[in-house]
Amino acid sequence: MGSHKAILLYFGWVLVAVSSCGIYSFQGGKLKPGLNTVSIERFENSASLVVPTLAQDLTEGLKDKFQSQSNLRLVDYDGDLQFSGTITNYSVSPVAIQGDETAAQNRLTVTVSVLYDCTTYPEDSWQQSFTQFSDYDSNQNLSDIESELILGIIDNLTTDIFNKVLSNW
């Protein structure tokens, strides 16, 4: 009976330790001193295939991510954390080629180049490209599912960008 208590106590301690790290959220976590605001410029779209709403949707998605998962106040310009960027790729390519040389699935890929400037801690600033994709059955018409795929890709991109910033703290 004593060993069962020790095992439960150990796993309980591990659970508390892991859940209290706060590594995936700013809520309840501490920011470096002096970081209070974030500004996010509208992303540009220089991809060869252009979806008219993609740049705006990505910009708003990143704003939503920081507003919902941090205590930072969103400002129009000159934030302590500043973001700008360009969508550099929006493409569809075949994947999962079958024996008859037809694609069983297609992949929608979006790449965005992000410039992050931390004015209070310039050493934390960076520029990086982020890529996300979503696969779909080749018998589906892209125009029928494109909006849904884009929403998922934007969510993944904004999470990647947010986590990259978070990893510097």
N, C-alpha and C positions, 0 to 999 in steps of 0.2 A: 504494500500500500504506500510506503514511503517513497519508492522509486516513481510511482505514478504521480505523486504530488510534485516531485522534483522535475519530472518531464513537463507537466502542465505549467509549473512555475517558469521553467526555462522558455517554453514556447510563448507564454504570456509576456515575458520580458522581451523576447524577440519581436513580437507583434507591436508592443508599445514603442520599442526603439525604431522600428521601421516606419510606423505610422506618424511618429513625431518628427521625422526628418524634415518634412515640408519641402522636399526637393522638387516636387512637381507643382507647387502652388505658392504664390506670394501671400495668400490669405493667411493671416496669423504669423507669417514669416517676417524676417527683418530685411529691409533694404539697406544698402550702404548709406551712410549719412549724406544728406543733401540731395537725394534723388526723390523728387516729388511729382514731376510732370513728364509726360510723354507726348511727342508730336509725330504725326505720321503723314507724310506727303502722299498725294495721290500717285499710285504706281503708274508708270508709263507702260505702254504695250508696243514692243518692237518685234514681236514674233511674226513670222511670215504668214501664218494663219491668224486672223484676228477675230476674236469673239468680242463684240462691242461692249458688253457689260463686265468682262473679266477683270479689267484693271480696277474698276470701281468696287466690284464684289470682293476682290482680294484686299484692297485698302480698308474697306469697311469690316471685313473679317478680322484683320489684324487689330483694328481699333477695338472691336468687340472683345477680342481675346484679352487685351490689356485691361480693358474696363472691367471685365468679369472676373479676371484672375489675378488682379493686382490692386494695390491701393493707390496707384499712380493716377493723377488727374490728367485727363486728355486736354491738351491745349492745341490751338491752331498752328502755332509755330514756336520755335526756340524752346522746346522742351529740354529737360535735363537728359532725356533719352530721345534721340531723333532718328527717324527711319525714312528712307527713300528707296526706290528701287525700280527695276524694269523687268517686265515679263519678256524673257528672251526666247522662249520656245513654247509652242503649242502645237502638238503633232499627234497624229494617229498612225500607228504602225501595226502590222500583223504579228501575232505571237501564237505559239502552240500550233505550228504547221502540222497538218495531218498527212497521212500517207499519199493522198491524192494531190498534194501540194497546195491545198487550200487552207486558209487560216481558220482554226476553230474559234479563236478569240482575237480581238483587236485590243490595243493598248492606247489609251489617251494619256499623254504625258504633258505636264506643265513644268517649266523651269523659270525661276525668278531669281534675279541677282539683287541682293539686298545690301544697302549701305547703312550700317548702324553707327551712330556717333553718340558717344556718352560724353557730354560736355564737362561733367564734373570729374570723371575719371577717364581721360582720353586714352589711357593704356588699355581700356576695355573695349574700345571701338574696333570694328572689323567690317570687312566686305566679303560676302560669301554667296555662292549660288546654292539654291535649294531646288530639288526636283522631287515631284510626286507623280504617281500615275494611278490609273484605274483600268482594269481589264474588263471587257464585256464580250458577250457572245457575238460572233461575226454575223449571225443571222438577225441581229437587232440593228435597227436603223439608228445611227448616232444621233440624229436630230430629235429622236423620241426620248432619249435618255441623257442627252448631253448636259442639261441643267443639273440633274441629279449627280452625275459624275463630277461635274465641276464643283458642286458644293462639298462633296467629300474630299476632293483634292485640295480645295482652299482650306478646309478644316485641318488637314494634315500639314499643309505648308505653314499655316499660321502657328500650329503647335510646334513644328520644328524651329521656326524663328524664335518663338517665345522661349523654348527650352534652351536654345543657343545663348540667348541673353541671360537666362537664369543660370546657366553653367558657369558664367563669369563671376557669380557672386558667391 
